[in-house]
Amino acid sequence: MLHQPHHDGSPLHVSDPDPDLGQRVTVWVRAPEGSGVSEVHLRALADAEPFWSAATREDGPDGQAWWRAELTVHEPRQRYRFLLATPHGPRWLTGAGLCEADPLDHTDFQLSAHDPPPGWAQDAVWYQILPDRFARGAAQVPWPDWAEPASWDDPVARDGSEAMRQLYGGDLWGIRDRLDHLLALGVDAVYLNPFFPAPSNHRYNAADFDRVDPVLGGEEALAALTDALHAHGIAVLGDLTANHTGDTHRWFAAAQRDPHAPEAGFYAFDEWPHRYRAWRGVPLLPKLDHRDATLRARLLEGPDSVAGRWLAPPYDLDGWRVDAANMAGRDGAVDRNRLVAETLRETLATVRPQALLLAEHCHDATADLDGGGWHGTMDYASLTRPLWSWLQAPDRQVGYLEEPLGVPHRDGPAVVATLRGFRGAMPWRAQRHNLTLLDSHDTGRFRTAAGSRGRHLVGVTAQMTLPGMPSVFAGDELGLEGWDSHAARAPIPWDRRAWDEPTLAAYQALIALRRAHPALRAGGLRWADVGADHLTFLRELPSQRLLVHLARAPHPAVRLDARALGAMALEGLAATSEEGVAVPGDLVARDGVVVLPGHGPGSGVWRLA
């Protein structure tokens, strides 16, 4: 694959990956010696009409041919592709890769001229915390009437209603008390599951948006937590349900009391007061109707809205993750989803210009990621699910987002095709700002799916080295297991310290590796070699190039052409195996070939000299 022509949206191939509208940028196609490319033509869309320009051949510092073209950013979402003359006939180069058949425009490379995401986000490693299950603080508060109190080491309830009511008593004070753990792990940002009052432990059925649940410590605890995290350079993301409220929410109560109340327009009633639209038909979660301007003003719009208030002092959230964002504002023939995203984006820009806006989206989010709304999404489709399909143990089938047949088992080429297919249909900027996760509170634990420490750490290496913002679900770094989303929400065993110490050490090392090497945070992605049991790729910036090798099982040694690789020596940085993490040996080309070992499961990262 090193001999294939290549382009991506990184600084190595685009002079300005974050251009302004109307700006002229330079784009390059790398055409290795073995590709046989003799001409390159740029095709860019302007007002839905294709325009052509010829690229000029240049000799690159790696001794390979680079083709240069000029592109004017005519639209906020600028699409472009390349037509190549090769010995085998014309070929298209798009975000989905090299192809002979005419591709659809949605696979074109894309530049976004919208205001860019906050500068800190791309560099962050995230840590997701479900407050009830993380840690108890010293403060004691009365248990709410709806709760079924549990001791910290009690088994997790598995039945729906009981599972929602089971309360362990973790709170925001407890998170602050465990700040040393976050600092030792090396994370840069915390994503909190909801903190609003609600009659459930997960709190996605909010009863109020104007308070912090007293069970979690109230407003005082949130302000103290964000202050403590910010003091150590750790950002904090809240969790907002813009699609629905709980049926005990005071807005919904007002709507059901009086059909003429302002809040009655906040919800989509089929027959007032008891027949209404709800999230996936669940009556506990009545759906918000974003056609209502008063609702948008109260929930989304401006500094006095719910979204705006919590971004300001004394709480100072650094942005929102929006629950069920793919559904928010969408209801049959009604589609106000774009309006929801743009309104939230404007509020962030007004109240906290360096705030981040992330969408929950569990499948194909590419149509919603043009750069003008959500900054990125939770990347289940183009990272979580493909990695599960490749790394889950052959005899395992772990709960994943309620899929009836579970995640299928697939080989390396199918995994790469999935990654290329999804990521090729979104701007490079969105790829950099997607939350890349191995699991979450909505899935079983990745460790259980992988079936071993070795495969688990291959997944962690992939997560820390592929484009995106890695997110660790609290407990993954300890090797915790769980067959489904209920079991995955078991409390962190602080006192029992039932931890996998080699796994924790590997997380710390791989997070530090990502922080130390800019190419892992901002570099382009170029595939080098792919087999059933291994994936090998490069992360590249003009100033730095790294090679990453992932293996789910033993495989034949991988032989890479050193000239096409552009390096005769590689410095070992990190390697994982069943035993944990180590530093691999350096690699030196012999007879023009660099040989990667066929051990597995395991991974390796090298810096190219």
Helices and strands as residue ranges (DSSP letters): E 24-31, G 33-35, E 39-46, E 49-54, E 56-59, E 65-72, E 77-86, E 89-94, E 97-99, G 105-107, E 109-112, G 121-123, E 126-129, G 131-133, E 148-149, H 160-165, E 166-167, H 172-177, H 179-185, E 189-192, G 214-216, H 218-231, E 235-241, H 250-257, G 262-266, E 269-271, E 275-276, G 279-281, H 293-299, H 306-309, E 319-323, E 330-331, E 334-335, H 337-351, E 356-359, G 366-368, E 376-377, I 380-384, H 385-391, H 412-423, H 428-432, E 435-437, H 446-450, H 453-465, E 469-473, G 476-478, H 485-488, H 501-516, H 518-522, E 524-530, E 534-541, E 544-551, E 558-561, H 562-565, E 569-577, E 580-582, E 587-588, E 593-596, E 602-608
